[in-house]
Amino acid sequence: MTRRLTLFVVAVFTFLSAFSQAPRKPGSSEIYEDIKKLNFLGSVLYLAAHPDDENTRLISYFANNVHARTAYLSITRGDGGQNLIGPEIRELLGVIRTNELLKARQTDGGEQFFTRANDFGYSKHPDETLRLWNKEEVLKDVVKVIREFQPDLIINRFDAESAGRTHGHHTSSAILSLEAFDLAADTNYESYGLNAWKTQRVFFNTHWWFYGSREKFEEVDKSEMIAFDTGVYYPTLGLSNSEISSLSRSMHKSQGFGSTGTRGEEMEYIELLKGQIPVDRQNVFEGVDTSWSRVKGGEEIKVLLQKVQNEYDFSDPSKSIPDLIKAYEMIGSLEDSHWKTQKLPQIKDLIAACSGLYLEAVASQEYATKNQIVNLELEAVNRSSQPMILRSVTLLPQDNKVDLKIDLKNNMSYERQIEISIGDNAELTSPYWLEERGGLGMYEVKDTINIGRPLAFRSHQVVFQLEIEGVAIDYTRPVVFKYNDPVKGEVYQPFEILPDLVSGIASKVIIFSDGAAKEIPVLLKSFRDDVKGTVELEAPEGWEVSPQKKEFKIEKKGEDLTLNFTVRPSSEQSQGFIKPVISVNGKKFTKSLVEINYDHIPKQSVLLPSESKVVRLNILKKGQLIGYVKGAGDEVPKYLKQIGYSITEISPEQISERSLDKFDAVIMGIRAYNTVPELEAKQKHILDYVKNGGNLIVQYNTSHNLVVKENLAPYSLTLSRDRITDETAEVTFLNKGHEVLNYPNTIKKEDFDGWVQERGLYFPNQWSEEFTPVLSFKENGDDAMNGSLLVAKYGKGHYIYTGLSFFRELPAGVPGAYKLFANMISVGKNDLEQEIKE
């Protein structure tokens, strides 16, 4: 193994302890399970396309029942999905889902990896997926993970032969896995300078729903399959494997995947794709020695650690420490660099757990900038009768060592304040895959050692060197920040390295619906004391900014300052970006800071280019007062305000007979009928609003888990999974004279240029004759889909159902999307005196 790989593996283990921030405090039963894992030298890599694709039952089964080193390789970070807990989409959603996967793995005992592939949205075919992902580069990433992780088994979630029958990302993940299985073992294939690795077998984790029904699956030839009962019960943990799996699954909160635990038998099947089927179907590792005999010099370790396991005292785990120390020295002397780097961190953690050893380095502030000094509070507690000495602490990355030689007596806390220097070359703490501007299908990563990692390695660490049984052992702990919340209690956060200054504009899209100038507030935030400089606001050609430059001064770190610039748009319709540029003593700062803070994941600080899209748009509208029932992760109201509408957000409790009559239109937010159960009781009043002359616009919902099942619309309407994933798919106007295409704005085919990610999703595929389909889309030689925009007259009003992705297009500043939405709101208000001629 190269030094680069050794550092990678060590960094992964260091990272896993750093991610959770709060230190792990295993109980006696958990320690015993960790001893079993120390005694197992086998590994399994599960592979699929997205966060939530992984089978947590199988991951938990291999990690906690088989005790194998188990990991999930998710090809993407789930950037293209929807968000049920907040407004973040695209790259910010990818940050959330990355951290949700890490929490899931902490729960089920697995590890987590990724590639550089960007989840660009739903794809109907792997040909499109692999073209946009840059197949050869993603394949290189998959091989990198395989060669570093060195799995004995690979298990795919999806079928490589399913092209056209499922999400193109799903099929592509299986295709990549099968090719990488061969390439990883090919000494002629180059992947980041890593040595070849031969995985024994690759499987497909099949299930009855791949066959359509349980009955059909019963008839399938299972001669190439292996079955597991993953519903096993763990007495030492007090949980079934299925219960652990559900806890893990429930970490996918942004997708609403909360899961109830089950008990009893739960069968899983894996089907052999490459390699030899085991003769002993109870031993999926057949042919692989998963004991310490696997490595040269491992026999003595095997005997000693089996003794530790057999003689383990649940009432006093510290009795195992002397033998664990001996085993630690033996492992450190092994020639096999892979298993040495895997098992040394495990046995060190076991020694610490058996002694109740608590080591922590807490910063006095939650963030710092380059060239700052930060106070740290160090704490070391030995909560056992095992003698040990704290010999020194070393501050990384500067490698500053402080000799101590402190006798850590049983349950006597040692605390010390110390200073750590943040150097001029310190790396800013932001998701590494967002540091460079990537493309539609791939992220750019400048430091290839990060490829595969969930998050970048945190460079500011403290190494506690202890002496136990005469042996020196180093424990590395990340610098963290923590505080006491009156409600939550002790709260841990990552310690962040941030720029001196960041800037931002409140809205990421600013619409100029006429030639009038707008005052644009630019927010500055300083993370240092006493900072002064200038700010310029760059604008597209043909746009005017006044003044061109402003001076500023901020006295205290953490303070905000708002500077107002006047921006006048171009005379003709155009679009571009405005970008604040801060100058201080010759240095320029061009980043904005987005903080993501949810209780179930660590707080995230994301640095992105500071910019906002500006659009000069000639748009007309009828109607002013809009009622809006928010759905899931819904920011559409914010962008409708940009074109002058007055938006009143309506809670379901406010809806009653005639309460909606004052609105020119009522809009149901995305997936409102999936996520707002109170609407079931209010739907009669909503439809009565239409009947009495109102204009109701319903944005997309999924057919699964509708809260209103019988009367979603006043007439028959059936939702489907039909979607147009190609944002450039050809559009046809089915009814060129329809009001929604002509008033008050004329909609042309050019208005569908520049759409992002998709045209729309979950279109109705059946509707009654009262509905008029307005648009038709066609892609990839498929049949045309006509259900993206349906309009029906009902009583005196209008009911409009649309699966078009306005929730993506409006935040992206797509001019045509704004014009079409304005026309939908204007339906019935245009005082048409004659039919529009085709």
N, C-alpha and C positions, 0 to 999 in steps of 0.2 A: 504494500500500500504506500502511495506517495504521501509526503508530508501534507500536501494540500488536502487530500482526502481525510487524513487523520484529524486535521484541524476542523474539517467540515463536520465530522461525526461528533467530536467534542463540543463544537458549537451548537449542534442540534440538542444535545443533552442540556447544555447550559441554557439554551433558549427555552426549552420546555419548562425549566424551573422559573425562568424569568417571565414567561407569558402570564401566568396566573397572578403574579405579584405577591399575593399572600402565600406564605410558606406552607408547604404540605406538612401535615401533622398526622401521620398514620398511626392507627391504633394497633394493638397487639395482633389481632387477626389479620389485618392488612399486611403487617410485617411478615407474617407467616406465608401469605400468598406471594409476597415479593421474593422470599427465599426460594419458593418453587420456581418462580420465573428465572431466578439466577441460575437454577440448575437445568434450564432448558435452552439448548442451542439450536433453535430452528426459527425460521422467519417466514411470514406471509405478507404479500403485498396485494391489497384489494385495489381495483382500478375501475374508475367510471368517469363521467364527464363533468358533473356539477356538485356543489354542496347540496346535500339531501339525496343524492343518488345512491350513496353507500348503504349497504345492508348492515345496520348497527348490531343486529342479532349475531351475524357471522363474525364481525370484528370483535365483539365482546366475547364470543365463544372461543375464538382462537387465543385472545389475550388472557382471558380469565379461567378458562377450563383447560385448554391445551397448554397455556402458559408460554405460547410462542411470542416472539417479537412481531407485532402486527402493525401495519400502517395502511393508510388510505391515500392513494394518489388521485386527486381530483384534477382533471385536465384543466378546468377553468375555476375561477373564483365566484361564479354565479352572478357576474356583473349585469347580465342582460335580463334578469327577472324582475318581478314586482316586489314591492316592500310593504308588508302589512303593519309595520310598527312605526313608520316615520316617512319623511319626504325624500330620503336619500335614494337616488337611482344611479345607474351606470357605475362609474368607478368607486363612488362612495358606498354603494350597496355591496360592491365586491370587497371592500374593507370590512364591512359588517359581517358578511358571510364567511370571510376568511377567519375571523375571530370566533364566530359561532362554531365553525368546524373544529377549531382548537379546543373550545369548551366541550364539544362532543367527545373529542378524543381523550380529554382529561377524565371524562365520565366513564367511557367504556374501555380505557386502558390502551388505546392505540396511539399511533403517531400520525403526522399529517404532512403531505407534500403536495406541490402544485407544479404546473408548467407555466410557460409564458403566454399560453393561449388566452385570448380575450373572448368571453362569452358575448358574442355580438347579437344574440337573440335567437329565436327559434329558427331552425334550419330543417328543410324537408328532406334533404338528401346529403349523404356524406361527401359526395363530389364537391358540392358547394362549401361544406364545412372545411374540408381539408385544403381547399384552394384558399379560402380566406384566412385560415390558421397558418398557412405556410407549412404544409405537411412535414417537409424534411426538417425544419427547425423544431417543431413540436416533437417529432420522433426522436430527435437528438436529445431533447430534454427528458423524455421518458426513459431513454437508454441511460442517461446520466443518473436518474433516480434509482434505476435497477442496479447499476454498477456500484453505487454508493451504499444502497440498502442491502444488496446481496440477498434477495429473497430465495428461499427454496421452492416456494409455490407462488404463483400469481393467480388471482381469481378475478375474472371480469364480471361486472354487473350486467353487461349487455351482450347481445349476439352480433357478431361481425357479419352475419348473413341477413341482417334485417333492413337493408337499404330500402328506403321508400316507405317502410311500414311504421317507423317511429322517428323520433327526433334525430336529425342528422348528427348532432353532437354525440348522442348515445352510441349509434353505430360506429362512428369514427373512433370513439375511445377504445372499442374492442378491436377495430382494425389496427390501430396504433399499438395496442398491447401485443397482438400476435406478431407483428413485424419486429417490435422491440425485443420480444422474447428471443428471436433468432439473432438479431443484430448485437444484442448485449454480449452474446457469447462469441461473436466474430472478432478475432484479434485484428482484422484489417479495418474494422469500422472505428472511426475516431469520434469520441464524444468527450470533449473537455479534458483530454489527456488521461482518462481513467482506464484501468485495466479491465479486460474482459471478464464477464461473470456468466456462468452457466446456471440458469434456473432449471430445476428438475421437471416441473410440470406447470401447465397453464390450464385453468378451468373456466367454464362459464357457469355462473351462479344462476341456474335456471329456476323456474317457478311455474306453478300451474297456470298463472295468468298469462304467461307467454304462449300457452296453448289454447287459451280461450275459456277453459272451464276445468274444474277438478276432475270431472268425469273423463274428459279427453286426456288429461295428464295421467290418469290411472292406466290408460291403454298404451302409453308410450314405452318403447324399449329402453330400459334403464341399465343395460349392461355396461354402459360407459359412464354411469353416474355413481356418485358416492353420497350417501344420505347421513345427515347428522340430526340428532335431537338437540336443538339449541335451547330447549326450555329447561335445561338442567338447573338445579337449585344449589346455591353455594352456602352451606351452613355457617361458615366463618364470616360471611358478609351479611347473612340474613336476607338475601335477595335472590330471586331467580335471574337467570341470564336474560330472560325476556324483560324483566323489570329494569335491569341495568340498561338494556337496549332502548327501552322507552324513555328513560331519563336522558340518554344521549340524544335520541331523536328530538326530544323536546327542546334541545338547545337551538334548533333551527327556528327561532322565534320570528325572524323577519319573513318567514314563509308560512307562519301559522301551522307548524307541524307538531304542536303539543300532542303527546301520545300517552295513553293510559297503559300502565304495565299489565302484563298477563302472567298467568301461572299455568303450569302443566306442559305437556309435550308440544314442541314446536319444531316441525321437521324442515330442514333446508337441504337442497340438492345442489351438487356441483358436477358438471359434465366435463369430462376430459376433452381437451382440444389438441394439446401437444404434449409429448412425453408418453410414458408407459403407465397404464392403469395399475394401481397397486393390487397385488394378489390378495392381500389382507385389506378388505374394505374398511376395517376399523382403524387402519393406520395410513392416513393420507400422506405421511412423511416416509413411507416405505422406501428403503434404499438410501435414506439420509440418517446418519447417526446424529441424533439430537441431544446426546449426552456430552459431557466434557471430554469423552474419549475421541470426540471429533477433531480435537486439536492436539498437536504434539505437546507432550508435557501435561496433558489435561487429566490423566488418570488419578494422580494424587489429589488434584483439586476436586475431582468427582467424589472420591472417598471422603474427603474432609467435609465438603458441603452437604453430602448425604447425612453425615453425622450431625451437622448443624441442624438439618431439617428434622431428623429423627429425635434429637434431644432438645428441641426448642421448648422453652418454658414460657407459656403464655402469660404467667404472672410476673415474670422477670426476664424480658427479652435481652437485658444487658449481659446475661450469662453466656450468650452466643458470641460476644464481641471478641474474646481472645482467639477463637477459631476463625472468625471472619477476618481478623487482622492477618492471620497466617495465610488464609486463602487470598487475601488482597495482595500480599507480597508475591505469591505464586503466580497470580494472574498478571501482575506487572512484569514478570520475567518471561512471559510467553513470547514465542517467535511470531505467532499468528497475530498480525497487527489488527485485523478486522475484529475478531472476537475480543481481543484485549481492549480495544477502544469501546466496544459495546458493553463489556461486563465490568470494567473498572468503575465507571460512574454508578452502575447499579449497586455494586458491593459497597462503595463509599456511602451511598444513600442509605443502605441497610445498616451500616455501622452507626451512622448518625441517628437513624430511627430507633435502633435498639437502645441507644443511650439517651434518647429524648433530646438530642443536641439541637439547640435553637441558635441560628446564626442569622444576623440581619444587618443591613446597611441602609439607613433611612436618611434621605436628603432633607434639609431644612426648608426647601422650596420645591415646588412641583416642576419647575423648568429652570434652565440656565441658557446663556448664550456663550459663544466662543470667548476665550480669554477672561473667564470669570472664575472666582474662587467660591466653592460651595461647602458649607458645613455638613458633615455627616455624623449621625449618631450610630455608633456601632454597638451591637449587643451580642453577647455570647453566653449561653447557659447550658451547662451539662446537667441533665436531670436524671442522673443515675449514680450508682456507687463506683462506676468504672473510672479509675484515675485518668486524667488527661491534662495536657498542658497546651495553652494557646501560645505558640512560639512567636508568631508574627502575623501582621496583616500587610498585604500588598495592594496598592491602589492601581488599577488599570484604567486606561491603557499606558499611563506614564511609567508604570513599573516601579513606583515609589514604595519602598519597603520600610516598615516600622517594626523593629524587634520588640517583643513584649515579655515572653517567658512567664505567663500568668498561669498559676495553678487553678484550673476550673473545678472547684469543689462542688459536691452534689447540691444542686438547686440554688447555687449562689450566683446571682447574675453579675456578669462583668459588663460594664458600660464605659464607653469612651467617646469623646468628641474628637473629630479629626477633619482636616480640610482636604478637599480634592480639587485639583485644577482642571478646568475645561480648556483644552488647548486650542490653538488657532486652526488646527487641522481636524478638529472634532467633526464627526459626521452628524448632520441634522437627522433627527429621529422622525422619519416619515416613511410610509410604505415604499419600499425600494422600487417596486415595479411602476410607481407613478412619478419617479424622479425625471424620467425622460418622456417626451410626448410619443406615444405609441400609435399604432394604426388600428384599423377596424377589427382585425382579427388577431393581432399580436401586440404584446407589450414589449417595450425596449428595456433591457436590463444591462446597465453599463458594467457592473461587476459580476462576472459569470459565476463566481463562487456562491452567489445568492440564489441562482436558479435552482428551483426545487424547494427552497425553504418557504415556509409560510410567511415569516417576517424576517427582517434583517437582524443579525446578531447585534445585541447592544454592547457597545464597547466599554462603557463605564461600569466596572465590576470591582468587587473587593474579594481578594483571595485570603481566606483565613487558613493559616497553616497550624494544624494541631499535631501533637505527639501523643499517640495512644499505643500502649504496650511497646514503647520504644520505637515506634514506626511513625514517620512523618506522613501526614495525609493533608492534601490541599482541598479545601472546599471553596468553590467560587459562588458568590452571591451577587445578583444584580443590585445596583443602586436603585431604590424605589422611593416613592413619596407616599406618605399615609397621613390621614387625619381622622378625627373623630366627628362623625355626623350624629346629631341628636336623635335621629330616627334609625339610621342604618348601623350606627356604631362605628367600628373600625373600618375605614375604607382605604384600600390600596389603589394607587395609580402608578402608571409608568413614569419614570423620571425622564423628562424630555429635554432635548437640545434643540433650541429654536433660533431663527434668525434674530438679529437685533430689532428689526422692524418688519411688520407685515402690513398689507393694505387690502382693502376690499371695497366693493360696491355692492350695496344691499341686494339689488336684483341682478341675476345673471343674464337677463334679457331685458332690454329697454326698447319699447315700441314707440316710434314717433309717427302718429297717425296723420300729422299734417306738418307743415313747414315751421311750426313754432319751436323756439328753443326751450330746453328744459334745464333746470338746475339739477346737477348730479352730485350728490354727496359722496365724497371719498373718505372712508374711515381708515385712520392710521392707528396702529397699536404698537407700543414700544415695549420691549422686554429688557431694556436697560434704563438706567437713570441718566438724566441730563443729555438728551439727544436733540440735535438740531440739524436742519438741512432743508432741502427743497423737494417739491413734488411737481411732476409734470403729468399731464393726462394726454397720452398719445391717442390719436383718432384716425379713422380712415380718410383717404384722400377725398376731398370735396366736403368734408365736415369741418366745422369751426369750433374751437375751444377757447374760452376766455375765463380767466387770464391763462396765458400759456404756462406760467410757472407760479407756484406759491411757496413762500418760506414757512417753516414751522419750527416749534420748539416744544418738547415734552420733557417735563422735569422728573417725573417718577415712573419707574418701570410698572407695567401693568395698566398704565393710563391710556385712554382712548382720546383721539382728537379727530374731529370731522372738518374737512375742508370742502367748500362748495365750488364747483366749476360749472360754467354755463356752456352747454353743448347745443349747437345749432346743426340740424341735419342737412344733408345735401338736398338740392332742389328736386332731384328725380329720385324715384324709388331705388334704394340701395341698401346694402348691409355690410357690416364689418365688426371690428372689435375696438373698444376703448380700453386702454391699459395704463394704470397708474405706475409711475416709475419714481421711486424714492432715491434721492442722492444724499449721502452723508460722507463727507471727507473723501470724496473720490470713489466710494463704494456705492453700488446700485443694488436696490432691493426690489424684487418684482414678484414676490410670492404672496399669496393669501393663505390664511389659516382657517381650516374647517375642523371643528371639534365634534367628535361623535361620542356621545355619552349615554349609554344605556346600562341598566343595572346588571344585565346578564353577561356583559363582556367588559374587558378593561377599556378605560377611556382612550380614545384614539385621537392623535393630532395629525392632520393630513395637510401637507403643504402642496398647493396647486398654483399654477400661473394665475396671477391677479389680472382678471380681464372680464369684461361683460360684452355680450353681443348687442349691437345696436342695429335697429332696423327702421329705415324710412319706408313707411307703408301707406299707400293711398287706400284707405279703408272707410267704408260707410257703414252705418248701423242704424237699426230701428229698435226702440225699446231701451230702457235705461236700468230699471230696478230688477235685479236677478236674485232669486232665492236659490241657495245651493245646499244640498245635502251631501256632506263629505263622505267619501268612500275610504279606500285603503291607500295610504301613502299618497294622498291626493293634493297636488298643488295647483290644479287648474284655476281655482278662483283668483289666485295671486296674479296670474297672467291675463285673465280677462279684465282685471282692473287696469292693466296696462293700456287697454284700448278704450278706457273711459267708462266701463260699466260700474254701477254701484252694486256691490255684492253683499247680500245678507246670508250668513251661514245659518242654516236651519237645523236645530236638533229635532229628532223625531217626536219628542215630547211636545213640541210647539205646534205640531200639525193637527189641526182639527177641522171641523166643518167650516168652510169658507175662509179659513185662516190664510190660504195661499192666494186668494183672489187679487191681492194688491200687487203681485209680481207680474212683470211683463213676460217672464219665463221662469220656470223652475227646472233646475238641472240636477240630475242624480249623479253623484260622483262615481268614479271607477269602482266596480265591484261592491257598490253600496248594497245591492240586494244579496250579496254573499256575506257581508260583514256587519250589517246593522240589523239585528233580529227584530227590533221594534217596528221595522217597516211593514211587517206582516199585518199588524193591527191597523196601520195607517194607510194601507194601499187604497182602500175605498175612497178616502178623502182626497188622495193624490189623483186618482182617475176622475173623481167628480170635478176637481179643479180643471182638468182638460175639458170635460163635458160642458162646463159652464163658460168656456171660451179661453182657457189657458193654453200655454205652449209648454209641453213637457219634453225635455231632452234626457234620454236615458243612455248613459255611456256603458261600455262593455261590462258584462258579467260572465262568469263561468256557469255552465249548466249544473255543475256539482255544488251541492250545498246551497241552493237557492233558498232564501228565507220566505220568498213569495212564490209558491209553486203553481197556483191555479190561475192567477190573474196578473201576471207580470205586465201584460199589455191589455188594452180593451178588446183586442181581437186575438185570434190564434197566432201564436209566435213560438217557434221552437229554436232554442239555442243549440249550437253545435261546437265542434272543435275546429271548424274551418278557419283558416287564417292565411294571410298573404305576408310571407316573411321577407320577400324581396322589396326593399323600400323603393326600388326603381320600377316595380312591376307596372306594366301598361294599364292605363285606366281608360275605360269607355264610358261615355255618358249615355245611360239607358233612356233618359228622358230629358233631352236637351232643353226643352221649354219649361222644365220644372222651376217653380219659384225659388227653391233652395240653391239653384245654380245661376240665378240671374238677378236676384234682388237682395239687398241693395247693391251687391257687388257682382260683377260678371266673373264667373269662375271659368277658367280656361285650363287646358291640360297642363300648361306650364306651371299652374299653381300646385301641381303635385311633384314638381322638381324640388330636390333638396330635402326630401323627407328622410328621417333617420330610423334605423333599425328595422322597421317594418311598415306596412300599410295599416294593418289592423289585425284583430284576433277575436276568436270566439264569435264569429258572425252567425246570425240565424241562418238556417238552411231550409226552413219551411215557414211560410206565413200566409195569412188569409188574403183574399183579393182586395180587402180594404187598404192594404199597404201598397205603396208605390216604391219599388226599388229605383234608386237614383243612379248608383254607380256600379260598375262591373270591373273586376280586376282579374288578371290572368297571369300565371307564372309557370315556368318550367314545363310547358306543354300540358299542364293540368287543365281540367275544365274550368271555365270562367266561374267566379263567385260573385253573386249579385246581392248579397245580404249585408254589405258593409254600412249602408245608409238607407233606412226605410222610413217613410213618412206616411202617416195615416190621419185623415180627418176624423175626429170623434166628437160628436155633438157640435158645439160651436168652436171647439179648439183643435189643437194638433198634438199628436203623439209622435215623437221621433225616437227611433232606436238606432244607435250607431256603435259599431265595433272599431271604428277608425281610432288610431292611437294618438288622440289629441293630448293625452297625458305625457307623451314623449315629444310630440311636435311643438307644442306651445313653449315648453321650457327650452327647446332647441331654437326658438325664434324662427320657425318656418313660416314665411309670409302667407302662403296659400292656406295653411291650416287656420290662421287667424281669420282670413276672409271667409272661409267656409263656415267656421263656427259662428261668426257674426251673422251670416245668412240664415243659419239654423235658428238663432235667437230671434231673427226678424220675421220668420215665417208667420203669416197671418196679419202682419202689420204694414204691408206694402201698398194697400189700397189699390190693388190691381183692377183696372177697369176693363181689360180685355185679355183674352188668352194670348199667351206668347206663342208666336208662330215657330214651328220647328225649323 
